[in-house]
Amino acid sequence: MPDRSPVFVRSNPRVLDHDPGLGHPESSRRVRVILDALEPDGGGRWIVDRHAPLPPDDDVIGVLKWIHEADYIERLRAASEEGHGWLDSHDCRLSRGTFDAALAAAGLAMNAALDLVNRKIERAFVVIRPPSHHAERAAAKGYCFFNSVAVAAEIVAGSLGGTVLIADFDAHHGNGTQQCFYDRPDVGYVSVHGFPGFPGTGTADETGAGLGEGATRNIPLLAGAGDAVYCAAFEKALDEVASRLRPAAIIVSAGFDAHAADPLGGMRVTESGFRRMSAAVAATAQRWSGGRVLSFLEGGFDLQALANCARIHVEELASGDVDKADA
Ligand SMILES: [Zn+2]
């Protein structure tokens, strides 16, 4: 195997500051168990940085305005200062640290994207919360406040040239991410997810609009899908859309709530399934994208399954098996 740069695993303590309340499944413990599962590092194959640097807040807000309406950003800031209640939907509960944590998550995404386009890194797994993919231009939704994945995609698409493909294997459809890029030919979106169910979008006929027609691919699956169905659907869609777009980089919405033990996802995927999907991402990146992958934590609410699968995900990104790309 050729020498490769490590996978950079990054987080920052500020993402722990969002506290949606006792018993809420989207807790800061999710980040802690993942980082614990990835340390000590993988013999040089990956490097864990729990205190990855953040850009200045004003710079992050400037970039967030590409994705979100300015009024929404200020609405979240004001609601967070109140320090209680919820924003836009009952599942988006707030604490005083919510705005700071969401800003830090977007800042980690921004830095990872800039480091990718500046060729400082090739692959990263960015362990952020609140998650991203349900956050819309002007609304919080499904535990998500700022769409950090969209921030990274926008930066990479604007700087690297060519196209970017967002691959989303979270058990829920990324309505917010799809909304951001639905009419864009330069940012593709592939999602496998449960349907019907939250958030209620992501039917197979949602394929993009205008110049973006064909760059969005949704594979809705009934609840209870296991490795054979869920992973095969993801692999096929990823391969087909990547072959069409030939992306310069792949960005992953890495949600692990399709795991059989997850209390919310309703699917039956196992650790082997997450290994398979992660290997497919690495192989697709190897084939089309010079190995470039930025992966971001989305859902995953059973702590043990989350820790296991996040480690498996990084192991597969680190191996980036070239042979699988030619299989
Ligand atoms: Zn989810």
Residues whose N, C-alpha, C, O or C-beta is under 5 A from the ligand:
A	BS01	ZN	D170 A171 H172 G255 D257 G299
